[in-house]
C-alpha cells in the first residue's frame, strides 16, 4: 500500500536565515496571474517574459542540427566543468572577429547560461560586507548582493540619464567599493550606455586601482554584462570597457551567452571573459554546483560561433523582427501621448525591451484610485489585457510609473490588438 505523506508535510520547515530572507522572482509571480487569466479565456498581450517564443523566434537551423549531431555522436556525458576546449577557443575567435578583443583561452569560462556567471562573480569577488555598486533598475543585482552578503550601494537612475549611473554618482563610493556591476544594453530598460560615459567610468576604475596598488589595497572590479550586445538598433553602438580602455582588462569581467543573440534561452550556454586568476577560482566555485552547460549544446555552439555568414544572416532577420515589434509599441505610445494620454516611452536602443511610463497616479479608473505601480500593473492586465513588469521587479523602490515591455514572445497581431484596448481604458 502506498504511504500518503502529504499530512506530514504541512508544517513550516526550519530553514536557514538565508533561505528565510531570500525573495523569489517577482516576474514569476506575475506569470502565475497571467496563466490564470488565460485559463479563463482572456486575451492577453504578454509583454512580461524576457524570452523568445520559438513560434516567432526559432533558433538557427544550424544550431539545432549541430546539437542533434553532437547527441548522436555520443556527447551525452559530463563536459569539463569550465567548458569544452573547442567552445572556449571559438569564443576567443568570435570576440577577436566581432569585437576586436584578443583574449587568451585561459580567460574563458563556459557555464549554463550567463546567470551562473553573474552569481559566480559575486561569490568569487565579494566577501560578506564588501561593497558593490549597481544601478536600479537592473536585473537581479539586488538578489545576488543579498545572497553574497555584500553591502549594496544602489544608484537610482532615470530617463534623464538614459537609466545609467553618471560618473558623479559613482565617485563618492569608489574608494570603498569592491565591484561595480553594469549591464548594456540594459535589462529592463532597453537602453545602451554612452561611449563617453563608459570610458569615464572605466578610467576611474583604472585610476582607483593604481591608487590601491600603491597602498596594498584589494582591487576594484568592473562586472560588465553584455548578453544583449548583438541586439542594438539604429545609431546605437555597443561598446566595451576593455575596448575603450585596454588597461582595464585586469579588473574587468565580460559576461555573455548564446541565449539572447540566437533566441536560444533554453539551451543554457553562456561564457565569461575575465582575468585568468579570477576565472580559475570562479570555475572551482561553480563546479561545485554543477553550473556547466550541456556538452552537446557546447559542441554545436562552437561550430556556430565559427560561422560568421550564418550568424549574420540569422541575426539580420531576428533583429528586424524584434525592432519591428519595439517600434510598433513605441509609435503607438507616441500617438497616445500626442492625443493627451499620460504615457511616454523611450525610443528602442537595444535588447528586447521598451521602457514605458504610465503616469496615472491620483486618477480613478475602473473604480480604483491609482496609487502604486502595482495598481497600474493590475489595471492594465485586468482591463486591457496588457501584461507588463514594473521596475520594482528590478530593485527600484520608487513608485515611478515605469514598466518594462518585452517583445520576444508576442506576435505583431497581439501588439496591434492591445493598443485599442489600452486607448479605451486610459482615455483622458
C-alpha positions in Angstrom: 0.0 0.0 0.0 1.3 3.5 -0.9 2.1 5.7 2.0 0.4 9.1 2.0 3.0 11.5 3.2 1.0 14.7 2.5 -0.4 15.2 6.0 3.2 15.1 7.4 4.4 17.8 5.1 2.1 20.7 6.0 4.2 22.2 8.9 6.6 25.0 8.2 10.2 23.8 7.9 13.1 25.2 9.9 15.2 27.0 7.4 18.5 29.0 7.3 18.4 32.7 7.7 19.5 33.0 4.1 16.6 30.9 2.8 14.1 32.7 5.1 15.1 36.1 3.8 15.5 35.4 0.1 13.0 37.0 -2.3 11.7 34.9 -5.2 11.3 36.2 -8.7 8.7 38.9 -9.0 8.3 38.1 -12.7 7.4 34.5 -12.0 4.7 35.7 -9.6 3.2 37.9 -12.3 3.4 35.0 -14.8 1.2 32.9 -12.4 -1.5 35.5 -12.5 -1.3 35.7 -16.3 -1.7 32.0 -16.6 -4.9 32.2 -14.5 -6.4 34.9 -16.8 -5.5 32.9 -19.9 -7.2 29.8 -18.4 -10.3 31.9 -18.1 -10.2 32.6 -21.9 -8.9 36.2 -21.6 -7.0 37.7 -24.5 -3.6 38.8 -23.0 -0.8 40.6 -24.8 2.0 39.1 -22.6 5.0 41.6 -22.6 6.5 40.2 -19.4 8.9 37.4 -20.2 12.5 38.1 -21.2 12.4 35.2 -23.5 11.7 34.2 -27.1 8.7 32.3 -28.4 10.0 29.7 -30.8 6.9 30.1 -33.0 8.2 33.7 -33.8 11.9 33.4 -33.0 13.3 29.9 -33.7 16.9 29.2 -33.0 19.3 29.0 -36.0 18.7 25.8 -38.0 22.4 25.0 -37.9 22.5 25.2 -34.1 19.5 22.8 -33.9 21.1 20.4 -36.3 24.5 20.7 -34.7 23.1 19.8 -31.3 21.3 16.8 -32.8 24.6 15.6 -34.4 26.5 16.1 -31.2 24.0 14.0 -29.3 24.1 11.3 -32.0 27.9 11.3 -31.8 27.7 10.4 -28.1 28.3 13.8 -26.4 25.9 12.9 -23.6 28.3 12.7 -20.8 29.7 15.4 -18.4 31.6 18.2 -20.1 34.7 19.7 -18.5 33.4 21.9 -15.6 34.9 25.0 -17.3 33.7 24.3 -20.8 34.8 22.1 -23.7 38.0 23.4 -25.3 36.6 23.8 -28.8 33.9 26.2 -27.5 36.4 28.2 -25.4 38.6 28.6 -28.4 35.7 29.5 -30.6 34.7 32.3 -28.1 38.2 33.7 -28.4 38.0 33.8 -32.2 34.4 35.2 -32.0 35.4 38.1 -29.8 38.5 38.9 -31.9 36.5 38.9 -35.1 33.4 40.7 -33.9 34.6 43.0 -31.1 38.3 43.3 -31.8 39.3 41.9 -28.4 42.1 39.3 -28.2 41.9 37.2 -25.0 43.8 34.0 -24.1 41.7 30.9 -23.9 42.6 30.8 -20.2 40.3 33.8 -19.7 37.2 32.0 -21.0 34.8 30.2 -18.6 31.7 28.4 -20.0 28.6 28.0 -17.9 24.9 27.1 -18.1 23.9 30.5 -19.4 25.1 33.9 -18.2 23.1 33.7 -14.9 25.7 31.5 -13.1 28.5 33.9 -14.2 26.7 36.8 -12.6 26.1 34.9 -9.4 29.7 33.5 -9.6 31.2 36.9 -9.9 29.5 38.0 -6.7 30.7 34.9 -4.9 34.2 35.0 -6.3 35.0 38.6 -5.8 32.9 39.7 -2.7 33.3 38.7 0.9 30.4 39.5 3.2 30.3 43.2 3.9 32.2 44.1 0.7 30.6 47.0 -1.2 29.1 46.5 -4.7 27.7 49.5 -6.8 25.0 48.9 -9.3 22.1 51.0 -10.9 18.5 50.4 -10.1 16.6 49.3 -12.0 18.8 46.4 -13.1 18.4 42.7 -13.3 19.0 40.6 -10.2 21.8 42.6 -8.7 19.8 43.1 -5.6 19.3 39.4 -5.2 22.9 38.4 -5.8 24.0 41.1 -3.3 21.8 39.5 -0.7 23.0 36.0 -1.5 26.6 37.0 -1.2 26.2 39.1 1.9 27.5 42.2 0.1 26.8 45.8 1.1 24.7 47.1 -1.8 25.0 50.7 -2.9 22.1 51.2 -5.2 22.4 54.1 -7.6 18.9 55.1 -8.6 18.8 56.1 -12.2 16.1 57.5 -14.5 15.3 58.6 -18.0 17.3 61.8 -17.7 20.5 59.7 -17.6 19.3 57.0 -20.0 19.0 54.8 -17.0 22.7 54.6 -16.4 24.7 56.0 -13.4 26.7 59.1 -14.0 30.4 59.3 -13.0 29.5 61.9 -10.4 27.1 59.4 -8.8 29.8 56.7 -8.7 32.8 58.7 -7.5 31.7 59.2 -3.9 31.6 55.4 -3.4 34.6 54.4 -5.5 37.2 54.3 -2.7 35.1 51.8 -0.7 33.8 49.6 -3.5 35.0 46.2 -4.4 32.9 45.8 -7.5 30.8 47.9 -10.0 28.1 46.0 -11.9 26.9 47.3 -15.2 24.7 45.8 -18.0 24.4 47.2 -21.5 22.0 47.1 -23.3 20.2 47.2 -20.1 17.6 44.8 -18.8 14.9 46.1 -18.0 15.1 49.5 -19.9 16.4 48.5 -23.3 18.8 51.5 -23.2 22.5 51.3 -24.1 25.4 53.0 -22.3 27.0 56.0 -23.9 30.6 55.6 -25.1 31.9 58.7 -23.3 30.3 57.6 -20.0 31.6 54.1 -20.1 35.1 55.4 -20.9 34.9 57.8 -17.9 33.8 55.0 -15.6 36.4 52.6 -16.8 39.2 55.2 -16.5 38.0 55.9 -12.9 38.3 52.1 -12.2 41.9 52.0 -13.6 42.9 55.1 -11.6 41.4 53.8 -8.4 43.3 50.5 -8.8 46.5 52.4 -9.4 45.9 54.2 -6.1 45.2 50.9 -4.3 48.3 49.2 -5.6 50.4 51.9 -4.0 48.9 51.2 -0.6 48.5 47.4 -1.0 44.7 47.6 -1.3 42.4 45.0 -2.8 41.4 45.5 -6.5 38.2 47.2 -7.7 36.5 45.1 -10.4 34.1 46.1 -13.1 31.5 43.5 -14.0 30.1 44.1 -17.4 27.0 42.0 -18.5 26.7 42.4 -22.3 24.4 39.4 -23.0 22.3 41.7 -25.3 25.2 43.3 -27.2 24.3 41.9 -30.6 20.8 43.4 -30.3 21.3 47.2 -30.9 19.2 49.3 -33.1 19.5 52.4 -35.3 22.6 54.6 -34.5 23.2 52.7 -31.2 26.7 51.3 -31.0 27.8 48.7 -28.4 31.0 49.5 -26.5 33.0 47.5 -24.0 35.1 48.8 -21.1 38.3 47.0 -22.4 37.7 48.1 -25.9 37.7 51.7 -24.8 40.4 51.4 -22.0 42.6 48.3 -22.6 44.3 48.9 -19.2 41.1 47.9 -17.5 41.5 44.2 -18.6 43.0 43.0 -15.3 39.9 44.3 -13.5 37.1 43.6 -16.0 34.7 40.6 -16.4 32.7 40.4 -19.6 29.5 38.2 -19.4 27.8 36.8 -22.5 25.7 34.0 -23.7 24.0 32.2 -26.6 20.6 32.9 -25.2 19.6 36.4 -26.4 21.8 36.6 -29.6 20.4 33.4 -31.0 17.0 33.1 -29.3 18.4 30.0 -27.5 17.5 30.7 -23.9 16.7 27.1 -23.2 20.0 25.7 -24.5 21.8 27.2 -21.5 25.2 28.1 -22.9 27.0 31.2 -21.5 30.6 32.4 -21.3 32.6 34.9 -19.5 35.9 36.5 -20.3 38.0 37.7 -17.3 41.5 37.7 -15.8 42.7 34.0 -15.7 43.1 34.0 -12.0 39.5 35.1 -11.4 38.3 32.6 -14.0 40.1 29.7 -12.3 38.6 30.3 -8.8 35.1 31.0 -10.3 35.3 27.8 -12.2 36.1 26.0 -8.9 33.1 27.6 -7.1 30.6 27.0 -9.9 31.9 23.5 -10.5 30.7 22.5 -7.0 27.1 23.4 -8.0 27.2 21.8 -11.5 26.7 25.1 -13.3 28.2 23.8 -16.6 26.4 23.9 -20.0 25.2 20.7 -21.6 28.0 19.1 -23.7 26.1 18.6 -27.0 25.0 22.3 -27.0 28.6 23.4 -26.3 29.8 21.4 -29.3 27.1 22.9 -31.5 27.7 26.4 -30.2 31.4 26.2 -31.1 30.5 25.4 -34.7 28.0 28.3 -34.8 30.4 30.9 -33.4 32.9 30.0 -36.2 30.2 30.6 -38.9 30.1 34.4 -39.4 27.9 34.2 -42.5 25.3 32.0 -40.8 25.4 34.3 -37.7 24.8 37.5 -39.8 22.0 36.0 -41.9 20.3 34.8 -38.7 20.7 38.0 -36.7 19.7 40.3 -39.5 16.3 38.6 -39.7 15.9 38.2 -36.0 16.9 41.8 -35.2 14.5 43.1 -37.8 11.6 41.2 -36.3 12.5 42.4 -32.7 12.9 46.0 -33.9 9.6 45.9 -35.8 7.8 45.0 -32.6 9.6 47.5 -30.4 9.0 50.3 -33.0 5.3 49.4 -33.2 4.9 49.8 -29.5 7.0 52.9 -29.4 5.0 54.5 -32.2 1.7 53.5 -30.5 2.7 55.1 -27.2 3.9 58.2 -29.1 0.5 58.5 -30.7 -1.3 58.1 -27.4 0.9 60.8 -25.8 0.2 63.2 -28.7 -3.5 62.7 -28.0 -3.1 63.7 -24.4 -2.7 60.4 -22.8 -0.4 60.3 -19.7 2.1 57.9 -21.2 5.6 58.0 -22.6 8.2 55.6 -24.0 11.9 55.6 -24.6 12.9 55.0 -28.2 14.4 51.5 -28.7 18.1 51.3 -28.4 18.9 47.6 -27.7 17.8 44.3 -26.2 14.1 43.2 -26.5 12.7 45.7 -24.1 10.8 49.0 -24.2 10.7 51.4 -21.2 7.2 52.8 -20.9 5.8 55.1 -18.2 2.1 55.3 -17.2 1.7 58.5 -15.2 -1.7 57.6 -13.8 -1.2 58.3 -10.1 -4.2 60.0 -8.5 -6.6 59.1 -11.3 -9.6 56.9 -10.6 -10.0 54.3 -13.3 -12.5 51.4 -13.3 -13.5 52.5 -9.8 -9.9 52.2 -8.4 -7.8 55.2 -7.4 -4.2 54.6 -8.7 -1.5 55.0 -6.0 1.2 52.5 -6.9 2.9 50.7 -9.8 1.2 47.6 -8.7 -2.2 49.3 -9.1 -1.2 50.3 -12.6 0.0 46.8 -13.5 -3.2 45.2 -12.3 -5.3 47.8 -14.1 -3.5 47.2 -17.4 -3.7 43.4 -17.1 -7.2 43.0 -15.9 -8.9 45.7 -18.0 -6.8 46.0 -21.2 -5.2 42.5 -21.3 -1.7 44.1 -21.3 0.8 42.2 -19.2 3.8 44.3 -18.1 6.5 44.3 -15.4 7.0 47.3 -13.1 10.5 48.5 -12.4 10.1 47.4 -8.8 10.8 43.9 -10.1 14.3 45.1 -10.8 15.2 46.7 -7.5 13.6 50.1 -7.9 11.6 51.2 -4.8 10.2 54.4 -6.2 6.6 54.4 -7.4 7.6 56.0 -10.8 5.1 54.6 -13.2 7.9 53.0 -15.3 7.4 49.5 -16.7 9.3 47.0 -18.9 7.7 45.7 -22.0 9.3 42.6 -23.6 8.6 41.7 -27.2 10.3 38.3 -27.7 7.2 36.2 -27.0 4.4 38.1 -28.8 3.2 38.5 -32.4 2.6 41.7 -34.2 -1.1 40.8 -34.3 -1.2 40.7 -30.5 0.6 44.1 -30.3 -1.8 45.6 -32.8 -4.8 44.2 -30.9 -3.9 45.6 -27.5 -3.4 49.2 -28.4 -7.2 50.0 -29.0 -8.0 48.3 -25.6 -5.3 50.5 -24.0 -6.6 53.6 -25.7 -10.1 52.9 -24.4 -9.0 52.2 -20.9 -6.8 55.2 -20.4 -8.6 57.9 -22.3 -8.2 61.3 -20.6 
